[in-house]
Amino acid sequence: MNIWLQIGMAVTIVLMLVFMYPAAKHWLNNSPKANKGDWKAVFIPLALVVAFVAFLILLVRH
């Protein structure tokens, strides 16, 4: 790969991180706090996705 392309990519990534840091800090400080039922709302769809992927793997194996 061209060295100048690698340097340009590194500079771009660093600039993105520098400009995104204040926004990310604001989002973390002002985000809503999780309630008691919020974890269930995360784990149920996640479990369904894991079960679906396991089902697809079983279909491909046989």
FENKALIN-V585179 format. One record per residue. N is the residue number from 0. RES is the residue in one letter. BURIAL is 1 if it has 24 or more other C-alpha atoms within 12 Angstrom, else 0. Layout:
BEGIN
N | RES | BURIAL
N | RES | BURIAL
END
This chain:
BEGIN
0 | M | 0
1 | N | 0
2 | I | 0
3 | W | 0
4 | L | 0
5 | Q | 0
6 | I | 0
7 | G | 0
8 | M | 0
9 | A | 0
10 | V | 0
11 | T | 0
12 | I | 0
13 | V | 0
14 | L | 0
15 | M | 0
16 | L | 0
17 | V | 0
18 | F | 0
19 | M | 0
20 | Y | 0
21 | P | 0
22 | A | 0
23 | A | 0
24 | K | 0
25 | H | 0
26 | W | 0
27 | L | 0
28 | N | 0
29 | N | 0
30 | S | 0
31 | P | 0
32 | K | 0
33 | A | 0
34 | N | 0
35 | K | 0
36 | G | 0
37 | D | 0
38 | W | 0
39 | K | 0
40 | A | 0
41 | V | 0
42 | F | 0
43 | I | 0
44 | P | 0
45 | L | 0
46 | A | 0
47 | L | 0
48 | V | 0
49 | V | 0
50 | A | 0
51 | F | 0
52 | V | 0
53 | A | 0
54 | F | 0
55 | L | 0
56 | I | 0
57 | L | 0
58 | L | 0
59 | V | 0
60 | R | 0
61 | H | 0
END
